[in-house]
Amino acid sequence: MADSINPRLVETLSAYNMPAQGLKLLHDHPPLIIAGITAAGKDTITERIVQLSDYRQVADHTTRPPRPGEINGQHYWFINETAMLNLLSNHQLFEASLVHGVTVYGSSLEAYQAVLDSGRKPLFIMDVQGIEKLMNKVPNLKPVFLLPPSFDEWLRRLNTRLHMTDAERRHRFNSAIAELEHVREHPSYQLIVNKNVASTVKVILGEVKSDQKEAQETLDKLLQSIQEVIH
């Protein structure tokens, strides 16, 4: 754990359990869940899905600062560690996870209910840690996991999006390896190769069937390429 994280927040995070109200919401109104490694295109795909369907993103709470173009309450709720600790202590989250060792993300019941109250269907952008916690409670969920079409394309997207030090880059690579290995061992994920926005959205919305064999091969090649760079 990072030294900069409030120790009490880390302790509360590790012991957190989903409240009964959250479990009922997930059972009664299952969400569309989108995951993927950094720079796989999660935000872009989600924005297009919201434009074309009744899905609306449930904005997570996060302790990281906003990136350029991110809007508070739309992409995320940007809060400090004290506010995150209060949400956990009051059992107002479905789940919460420490990501990249420095940032806490959490999905709130209030934000989820607000989407339902608007007559829309809930959509999560979530990391595999958070998904695993949800699926331990609601195992029939079928999360989507986005993959870049190749290692080279992933590097291009990663370099375009983030200006990273060598240490940060290595950390992102290690995180990607862990996520890809996790997904490879869990067949509940629907793997989708994100070649372009239009085709990916059609697959997610069920208009076109995904090629799971191709996606699995893409995952394996991507994982191998990242591991070769790291080692």
Backbone torsions as a table, in degrees:
resi	resn	phi	psi	omega
1	MET	NA	146.3	-178.4
2	ALA	-75.2	143.5	-178.8
3	ASP	-64.5	-24.9	-176.0
4	SER	-76.0	-12.5	-179.0
5	ILE	-82.6	134.9	176.7
6	ASN	-56.8	120.3	-177.8
7	PRO	-57.4	-36.2	179.3
8	ARG	-66.8	-35.1	177.2
9	LEU	-65.4	-43.3	179.1
10	VAL	-62.3	-43.5	180.0
11	GLU	-63.5	-45.0	-180.0
12	THR	-65.9	-38.5	179.5
13	LEU	-61.4	-44.9	-175.9
14	SER	-67.8	-25.4	-177.2
15	ALA	-100.1	3.4	-171.4
16	TYR	-73.2	138.6	174.6
17	ASN	-125.8	142.5	179.0
18	MET	-61.8	132.8	177.3
19	PRO	-71.3	159.6	-177.6
20	ALA	-59.8	-35.7	179.3
21	GLN	-62.0	-38.8	178.5
22	GLY	-65.8	-41.1	178.8
23	LEU	-62.1	-40.8	179.3
24	LYS	-65.4	-41.2	178.9
25	LEU	-61.1	-42.6	-178.6
26	LEU	-68.4	-37.6	178.4
27	HIS	-68.7	-44.2	-174.9
28	ASP	-78.3	-31.0	-175.9
29	HIS	-137.4	73.9	-176.4
30	PRO	-60.2	138.0	-178.7
31	PRO	-88.7	159.8	161.7
32	LEU	-82.9	127.7	-177.9
33	ILE	-117.3	127.3	178.8
34	ILE	-117.2	127.7	178.9
35	ALA	-131.8	175.1	178.4
36	GLY	160.7	159.9	177.8
37	ILE	-68.2	165.1	176.8
38	THR	-50.3	133.2	176.6
39	ALA	70.5	22.3	174.5
40	ALA	-81.5	-13.7	177.2
41	GLY	105.0	21.4	-175.8
42	LYS	-59.3	-47.0	-176.3
43	ASP	-65.5	-44.1	-179.1
44	THR	-63.4	-44.4	179.5
45	ILE	-64.2	-42.3	179.9
46	THR	-62.1	-42.9	179.6
47	GLU	-59.6	-40.1	179.8
48	ARG	-71.0	-38.5	177.4
49	ILE	-60.8	-42.5	178.6
50	VAL	-62.1	-36.9	179.2
51	GLN	-68.3	-32.3	-169.9
52	LEU	-105.1	-3.3	-173.5
53	SER	-144.0	-175.7	177.7
54	ASP	-87.9	2.2	178.1
55	TYR	-74.3	142.4	174.3
56	ARG	-133.4	136.1	-177.0
57	GLN	-68.8	133.7	170.5
58	VAL	-86.0	106.8	-175.3
59	ALA	-68.8	121.1	176.5
60	ASP	-71.9	157.7	168.2
61	HIS	-90.9	140.4	179.9
62	THR	-144.8	149.0	178.7
63	THR	-91.8	0.3	177.3
64	ARG	-84.9	157.4	177.0
65	PRO	-74.4	157.1	179.8
66	PRO	-68.9	146.9	173.2
67	ARG	-88.2	163.6	179.3
68	PRO	-54.3	129.4	177.9
69	GLY	91.7	-12.6	179.8
70	GLU	-80.0	138.2	-176.1
71	ILE	-112.6	129.0	179.3
72	ASN	-62.5	128.0	-179.6
73	GLY	90.7	-14.4	177.2
74	GLN	-105.4	-56.5	178.1
75	HIS	-85.6	-46.8	176.8
76	TYR	-150.5	164.0	163.6
77	TRP	-98.1	114.9	-176.1
78	PHE	-92.0	114.6	-175.1
79	ILE	-132.4	166.6	177.0
80	ASN	-90.7	176.8	-175.9
81	GLU	-66.0	-32.8	178.6
82	THR	-63.9	-43.6	178.6
83	ALA	-65.4	-38.3	177.5
84	MET	-64.5	-41.4	178.1
85	LEU	-61.2	-38.8	178.4
86	ASN	-64.2	-41.0	178.3
87	LEU	-62.1	-42.3	179.0
88	LEU	-67.0	-44.9	-177.3
89	SER	-63.4	-30.1	-179.1
90	ASN	-95.6	8.9	177.0
91	HIS	53.9	50.4	-179.1
92	GLN	-105.3	9.5	-177.8
93	LEU	-121.4	148.1	169.5
94	PHE	-67.2	-48.3	-177.9
95	GLU	-160.1	166.0	174.6
96	ALA	-152.0	146.7	-175.8
97	SER	-140.0	149.9	172.3
98	LEU	-91.9	119.2	-174.2
99	VAL	-114.9	135.1	-179.0
100	HIS	58.2	18.7	174.6
101	GLY	76.8	-2.6	-174.2
102	VAL	-134.6	-15.2	-172.8
103	THR	-126.5	136.4	176.0
104	VAL	-103.8	132.8	173.9
105	TYR	-118.1	141.3	178.3
106	GLY	-145.9	145.9	-178.6
107	SER	-106.4	120.7	-171.9
108	SER	-95.1	145.8	176.6
109	LEU	-65.0	-37.3	-178.1
110	GLU	-63.2	-43.9	179.9
111	ALA	-65.7	-37.4	178.3
112	TYR	-64.3	-47.1	-179.5
113	GLN	-63.9	-34.6	179.4
114	ALA	-63.1	-38.2	176.3
115	VAL	-64.5	-45.3	179.3
116	LEU	-62.7	-41.5	-178.9
117	ASP	-65.0	-24.5	178.8
118	SER	-82.7	-1.4	-179.6
119	GLY	84.0	12.0	-178.4
120	ARG	-104.4	173.9	179.2
121	LYS	-106.0	137.7	-173.7
122	PRO	-77.4	142.2	177.7
123	LEU	-131.8	129.6	176.2
124	PHE	-108.0	138.5	157.3
125	ILE	-100.0	121.9	-169.7
126	MET	-146.5	148.3	175.4
127	ASP	-84.3	168.2	-174.3
128	VAL	-66.7	-26.9	175.8
129	GLN	-61.4	-49.1	-179.9
130	GLY	-64.7	-40.1	179.6
131	ILE	-62.5	-42.8	179.8
132	GLU	-59.7	-39.4	178.8
133	LYS	-65.0	-41.3	178.2
134	LEU	-65.9	-42.4	-175.1
135	MET	-72.8	-21.4	172.6
136	ASN	-65.0	-26.4	179.7
137	LYS	-98.6	-35.6	-177.4
138	VAL	-130.0	82.8	-170.0
139	PRO	-70.5	-12.4	-177.3
140	ASN	-87.1	5.3	176.8
141	LEU	-66.8	146.7	-178.8
142	LYS	-124.6	79.3	-177.3
143	PRO	-68.3	149.2	174.3
144	VAL	-91.9	136.1	175.6
145	PHE	-123.2	115.5	-178.2
146	LEU	-84.1	139.2	177.4
147	LEU	-123.5	137.5	170.0
148	PRO	-68.1	153.8	-174.8
149	PRO	-68.5	-20.8	179.8
150	SER	-160.6	166.0	176.8
151	PHE	-64.0	-43.8	-179.4
152	ASP	-61.5	-41.6	179.2
153	GLU	-68.1	-37.0	176.9
154	TRP	-62.1	-43.9	178.0
155	LEU	-61.1	-41.1	179.6
156	ARG	-61.7	-45.8	179.8
157	ARG	-65.6	-40.2	-178.4
158	LEU	-64.3	-44.3	-178.7
159	ASN	-69.9	-30.3	177.9
160	THR	-71.2	-36.9	-174.1
161	ARG	-83.1	-40.1	-170.6
162	LEU	-126.8	139.9	170.8
163	HIS	-101.5	106.2	-170.5
164	MET	-116.8	146.9	168.6
165	THR	-74.6	169.2	178.1
166	ASP	-60.6	-38.5	179.8
167	ALA	-66.4	-41.4	178.8
168	GLU	-65.7	-40.2	179.2
169	ARG	-62.3	-45.2	179.5
170	ARG	-62.1	-39.2	179.2
171	HIS	-64.2	-42.2	178.1
172	ARG	-63.4	-39.8	179.5
173	PHE	-64.2	-45.0	179.4
174	ASN	-63.8	-38.9	177.4
175	SER	-63.8	-41.1	179.0
176	ALA	-63.0	-42.0	178.0
177	ILE	-59.3	-46.9	-179.2
178	ALA	-61.6	-42.3	-179.5
179	GLU	-67.0	-44.3	-178.6
180	LEU	-65.5	-40.5	177.8
181	GLU	-64.3	-39.9	178.3
182	HIS	-62.0	-48.3	-176.9
183	VAL	-65.4	-37.1	179.8
184	ARG	-61.7	-29.5	-178.5
185	GLU	-91.5	-1.4	-177.2
186	HIS	-125.2	99.3	-175.5
187	PRO	-68.9	-4.4	179.0
188	SER	-67.6	-22.2	-178.8
189	TYR	-74.0	138.8	168.9
190	GLN	-92.8	111.3	-179.0
191	LEU	-83.1	132.3	178.4
192	ILE	-134.3	124.8	176.3
193	VAL	-81.0	116.0	-175.4
194	ASN	-85.4	79.6	179.6
195	LYS	-77.3	-41.0	175.3
196	ASN	-154.5	159.8	-172.4
197	VAL	-62.1	-46.7	-173.9
198	ALA	-61.0	-48.0	-177.4
199	SER	-69.7	-37.3	179.5
200	THR	-64.2	-43.8	179.6
201	VAL	-62.9	-40.3	178.7
202	LYS	-60.9	-39.6	178.4
203	VAL	-65.9	-46.3	-177.9
204	ILE	-63.0	-37.7	-179.0
205	LEU	-83.9	2.9	174.8
206	GLY	82.0	12.9	-179.9
207	GLU	-82.5	-24.4	179.5
208	VAL	-135.8	141.6	179.9
209	LYS	-80.5	139.6	179.6
210	SER	-82.5	150.7	177.2
211	ASP	-95.6	93.8	-175.2
212	GLN	-68.1	-30.7	178.2
213	LYS	-64.8	-47.1	177.9
214	GLU	-62.0	-42.1	-178.3
215	ALA	-64.5	-40.7	178.9
216	GLN	-64.7	-39.9	177.6
217	GLU	-65.5	-39.5	177.5
218	THR	-63.4	-42.9	177.9
219	LEU	-59.9	-46.6	-177.8
220	ASP	-62.6	-43.4	179.9
221	LYS	-65.8	-41.4	179.7
222	LEU	-63.4	-46.3	179.7
223	LEU	-61.0	-43.9	179.7
224	GLN	-62.5	-42.1	-179.0
225	SER	-65.3	-42.0	178.9
226	ILE	-66.2	-42.4	179.7
227	GLN	-62.3	-37.9	179.1
228	GLU	-65.2	-38.4	179.1
229	VAL	-67.5	-42.0	-179.0
230	ILE	-65.4	-41.4	-173.3
231	HIS	-98.9	NA	NA
